């Protein structure tokens, strides 16, 4: 059984509609897919309506939090949906994504780039706005050759000339809100130093004490040595080791199913969700 617990659709910063995501997942031989768009469950209804035979869909999202000034992403699996408190917080996060996006576009225009907020909003298509939408607008403007070039100090990477911070939850509070919704939380790509920061082991231990269920060990941004380190850390802390492609459609090369979670770990994760 091939289980991919991290994917994105056009409901946030993926390039493909939810229906295409589930179709691609099944074509890639995936048996279980978690749709984990940023701070929203908005793509799930369309994904369920188009679900191909043989594919099971897990309800989830990648929840934004911040620790010591650094972004921390929490894969939140929510078979029962969101409590009112979690729904209110994710709405606030999405609203602030718009403010942040508009501010970054304004800074980029000051730097001489011919992009507009309307262009970025059109790329988001009504979904949760993220920096990848701005990166795609930068490519269209000819400022960069590919979206990955935008995430640097020159542009919209952390500390970059056009970077703007946004509202995010304290991770301990975020874990509490997800657990209060009957969900389970896995720390996304904790060793991905290419994202600007590797979460300290002590911080992970504190999150484990707050109810974190697992670490995303098998991720495209983790090399073999980092995977071994994270797997050992998960074992020491009593956390599950999961895996996911973190597919964003054409932005990441349509890689659904390239990283997977063992059936044993998946079963234990779902056992922590009453509706799972």
Secondary structure, 3 states (H helix, E strand, C coil): CCEECCECCCCCCCCCCHHHHHHHHHHCCCCEEEEEEECCCCCHHHHHHCCCCCCEEEEEEEEEEEECCEEEEEEEECCCCCCHHHHHHHHHHHHHHHHHHHHHHHHHHHCCCCCCHHHHHHHHCCCCCCHHHHHHHHHHCCCCCCHHHHCCCCCCCCCCCCCCCCCCECHHHHHHHHHHCCCEEEECCCCCHHHCCCCCHHHHHHHHHCCCCEEEEECCCCCHHHHHHHHHHHHHHCCEEEECCCECHHHCCCCCCCCCECHHHHHHHHCCCCCC
